[in-house]
């Protein structure tokens, strides 16, 4: 069964051309995105979770959150969820960050 995460190549969505595909866009639009990428790499290399764990965590995002948040915001939600599941981040800390970012949990 396809979910909101499987829209690539689906009929009716048209061709998907990612931002920066032309090579003219920077890899990161802001410093926090660069830090998010570094956090992701650190958690993978550090063995906190696997890339498969990360993919599944992203796919657990609610459709509205997945479709309305930027790529690296999706990463933040996925990594944060995994950190809560692994006991690295408390649920309370996660909720505070959600509120700070202006989103409902």
ABEGO torsion letter per residue (X at the ends): XBBAAAABGBBGAEBBBBBGAAGABBABABAAAAAAAAAAAAAAAAGABBAAAAAAAAAABBAAAAAABBAAAAAAAAAAAAAAAAGABBAAAAAAAAAAAGBBX
